Structures are given as C-alpha cells and as structure tokens.
C-alpha cells in the first residue's frame, strides 16, 4: 500500500502535466517552421475519388494563436488551482471547501423555514404538508437508497412503514437513530446453543413463536436451548428495544424467514449498520426528517 502513497506519484503527475503542455507548444512551434513548397501547399500523395488531392498546408494563424492561448491558460490554471500533485494552488481552492460554502449558503436561505419547524412537536410536523414535502425530499435523496422510495425496505434494510422498530418508534428514538446511527450485532450462537441438531431445534422453536410453519417435535426440543437466546430476545422472544434485539414473535424477518434463514443467523450471526447523519444534517433537518419517518407508520392527516 505504501507504493501508492509515495511522494513519487505527485511529482510524476506534475511532470507529465507540465511536460505535456510544453510538448504541445514545441510541436506547434516546429510545425510552424515547415516550409510551404508552393502556393497550393504540399501534396501528400493521397488522392480520393480520382481528383480530390490531400494537401499539407500550414496551420491557420488564428488556430495557432488559439492553441498558444490555450496552453498559456493551462499554466495559469495550474498556478491558481490544485492540479500539480500536492500543490494546493494560489487560491487554496478545494472541492470540499466549495461544497461547504454552497451548503452554508443553502442553510442560510432555508434557516427561516426550519426555525418555524424546530419549535413544533413531531406529531404536529407530521400533519404539516410543507414540512412533510421537505422531509420527503430529504428522505428520497439520502434514505431511499437503502429503505426504498416507498420506505418499505428490503432484506437487511428495515421497513419504516410497519410500526416494527428494533430501537423503538417514538419521535425521540427516531431522531436519536438518525442523529447517531445504529450498529446492530447478533453474535454467532451455534457454539452456545450446542450441536447442529440443537440449532435446528431452536430455529423451529423460534418459528413457533411467530406462528410460522414449523416442526412441533423439533420446536419442543428447542425450547430449553432457547434460553441461550433469551438474554437478548427475552424469555418470550419479544425482543428488547433498549439493545435493539428483534421481536421474534411478530413474523417480521429482516434477513429472511424460514428454517434455513434462521439457522444461518444462529450459525453466522449478523452485523448491520446505519450511518449517523449528524454531520450532514442540522438538528432542524433531522427533526423534520424524523417527523416524516414517524408519519410513515402513524399516517397523520396533513394540512
């Protein structure tokens, strides 16, 4: 990896960039010194359609001047802006700085709008059509990639419309989740459960908790072994929102339903992560987004 972070590469890029411009100027200069054989230009010997002759005339003066101007502009640009390896340019411009400047300008323009929203309760915001239009746009631009444009999620990405929440679906919890993100982890439990047969028995017991199709004989054998899972999921399998453990009784399966899928989770465990958005969104924007998400599963009347 150190080969790709060596200071050699910036120097090489700078050499190629400057050398390329100088090479173009040198080629242009040498071409301008070529002598014209006659008034009609140098004949190359290429003839098309019997009478169309290709000539090697000198470049037009206007084209040469434009080319020279382009090369000079290239040197000025490289002096003013970063383009030569690690050189930062006279103006100190960066893409990140430009982005932050634009974000600051947008925040300044929208501050009066969000100021009104900040003082409103989540339940009231969810009934405000203007706030929900803004929340929807934030969601579509940043959250729909994982949760879907309809917010119904997919395998591994929670459905936000069904009122099934790993960490709780109150307005405060939703804001907390958006702000700080979440890391969900289920460790591999096969060794703690016992043999592969024990794992299969526990999987069937878990299926029985939600009324899914299961083998009653195997489920009966797995009930005792489920005690190893109860520390997180609770003795009744209803989960624990304090630690984000899933409710196993509601027949909602984030990573797939059925015996095989549950056995895989017991054997392999699972780690899921939702990123934190506190660095991108202001508290007011998070408040509006949380109200939009809360409204997806509570369906308030907007006005």
N, C-alpha and C positions, 0 to 999 in steps of 0.2 A: 504493500500500500504506500510506503514511503516514496516509491518511484514516481507516483502520481502527484505527490505534494512537494516535490523537489523544486527549488528556485530556478532550476534549469528551464522548466517549461515556460514560465513567463518571459524569460529572455528569448527563448526560441520563437515564441509567438510574436514578440516585438520585432525581432529580426526579420521574420517572414513578412510582417505587415509593412514595415518601412521599406524593406528591400523590394517588395512587390511594387510599391508606388514609384520608387526610384527606377526600377527596371522598366516600368511603363514609360516613364519620361525618357529614358535612354533609348528605348526602341522608337519612340516618336521622333526624337532628335535625329537618329540615324536614318529613319525613313524620309525625313525632310531634306536630307542631303543627297538623296538619289537624283541623278541627272535624268532629264527627260530627253529621249532620243530624237523625237520630232514633235511637231505641233499636235499630231493626233495621239501622241502617247506611245508608250512601249507596247508592242504587240506580244502577247504571251504565247501565241501559237494555238490557243483554244478557239475553235470555230464551232458555232451551233447553227443548226438548221441551214447550213450551207453558206450563209452570208453574214451571220452575226459574229463579230470578232471581239474577243475579250481583250481589253487594254489594261495596262498597268500605269494609270495616271497618278500623279502626285495627289496627296490628300488635300482637300479644300482648306484654305487658310482658316475659315471660320470654324471648321471642325477641329483643327489643330489647336486653335486658341481655346475652344471649349474644353478640349481634353486637358490642356495645361491648367486651366482654371479649376477643373475637377480635381486634379492632383494637388493643387495648392489648397483647395478647400479640405481635402483629406488630411493634410498636415495640420491645418488649423483645428479641425475637429479633434484629431488625436491629441493635440495640445490642450484643448479645452475640456474634453471629456475622457473618461476611462476607456482605453482601447488598446493600451500597450502593456500587457501583462498586469503587474500590480500597481502601475501608475494610476493615480486617482483623478488626474485632470486638474486644470487650474480652477474650475468652478466647484470641484468637490461633489459633482452630481452622482447620485446613485439611484437605482430603480426603487430601492426600499424607501429612500428619502422622498422620492416623487410620490410613491404610494401613500406614505404617511401624510404628506402635505395635502393630497387630494382627499384622504379620509378625514383630515381635520377640517377641511373646507365643507365637506358634506355634513359632518357633525355640527358645525356651526349653523348651517342652514336649517337643519332639522331639530336643533335644540329646543326651539319654542314649542314644536309639536310634542316632543317627548316629555317636555316639562309638564304638560297637562296630564299625560298618561301616567307619569310617575306617582302622582298623588291619588290615583284611582285604585280601588281594590281589583284583584284579579277577576272576580266574578262580574264586576261592572265593566271592566275592559272587554271581557268576552262577549258582552252584549253591544259593544260599540263597533259599528260597521267599519268606521275609518281605521280604528286600531287593529281590527281583525284583517283588513286588507293589507296593512303594513306587516302584521305578523305572518300572514300567508306568504308574502314576498320574501321575507327573511327565511322562512321555513323552506320554500321552494329553492332558494339559492344556496342553502347551506345544509339542510337536513334531509331533503328528499332523496339525495344520492344513496342514503342508507335505509331510511324508513319508507321510501317510496313517495310518489307525488300524492297518493291518497292516504299517506301516513299509516298504511296497514302493514308495513314491514314485509319481511320475508324470512327465510330460515337464517337464524343468527341475528336478526335485526327486529327488535320488538315492535309489535302493533301498538300504535298510540291511540287507537280508537275504541279499544275493548274494555277499558277500565281494569286491566290486569297489570299491576305495577310491581316490579321487583323491589323498589325502594320507596314505594308509596306514591299516590297520585294526588296529594294535596297541592295547592298552588305553591306553598313554600318548598315542598320537596322537589317539585318540577323545576323551580328556579335554582335550587341547590344543585340539581343534577346537571342542568345546562351550564351553570357557572363553573363548577369544579370538575365536571365529567364523572365517569364511573369506571371502575375496573372490577369486573365480576370474575371470580375464580372458583371453580369446583375442582378440588384435587382428585387425582386418580384414587379410587377407593377399592379397587379389586383386592389388594392385599389385605385390607382391613376387613372386607366382607368375608373372604375365605376362598374357597375353591371356585372354579368356573361354574360348577353346578349351583353353588350358593349365589353367585352373581345373577345367574338366570332366574333363580327363585326370587331374589329381591326385585328384579326387573318386573316379574309378574305381579308381585305384591304392589309395586308402585302403580302398575296399570290398573290394579283392582281399586286403588284409592280414587281414581277418576272415573270409574265406571266404563273403562275401555275394555276391549276384548282381551281376555287373559285366561291362563290355565289355573283353575281354582286349586288344584292339588299343589302346584308349584308355589302359588301365592301363599298358601297356608304354611309351607316350609320356609318361605322367605320373610315372614312377618317378624320372627325373632331376630333375624340378621339385620333387619331394617334399623335396629337400634343404633348401628354404627352411623346411620344417615340422620338420625333424629336430632343429633346435636345442632345441625344447621336447619334442617327442614321441619323440625318439630316432631313430637311423638305421633301426631295425627297427619303429618306430611303437608301441613298448610303453609309452610314457609315462614320466613321472618324478614320483614321489611327493614329491620334495623341493620341487617348484614346483607340484604339483597338476595337471600336464598329463595328459590322458586316455590310456589304453591303447587304441589303435586296432585291436588285433588280437583283442579278445575278443568282438566282436559285441554289445556293450552300448552303447547310444546314448542319452545323457542328453537330447539335444534333437531326437531324431528320426533314423530310419535312412533309407537310400536316397540315390540320387544327388542329388536336388533338395535334400534337407535338408543334405547335406554342402557342396554348392555355396553354399548360403545362409550357412552358417557361415564358409566361406572368404571370401565377399564382405563379410559384415557383421560378423564377429566375434561375441563374446558376453561379457557381464559378468553374473556371478551372485554373490549374496551370502548368506551365512548369518550371522545376527546373533550377537554374543557374549552369553553368558549369565552372565558372571561377576558382573554387578551384581545379578542376581536370585537366583541360587542360591549357597549356601555351597559351599566346596570339598568338603565331605562329600556334599552332594546331587549335585554334579557327578560325584563318584566312583561313587555308586550308579547314576546315570543312564547313565554311560559303561559300567558293567558290564552294565546291561540292554541297551544298544545292541550291545555286543560279543557278548552272548549270542545276539542275533537271528541272527547269521551263523555262530555257533560251536556253537549248540544243546547246551549242557552239561546234564547231568542235575541237576535241582534236588532239594533235600532239605528 
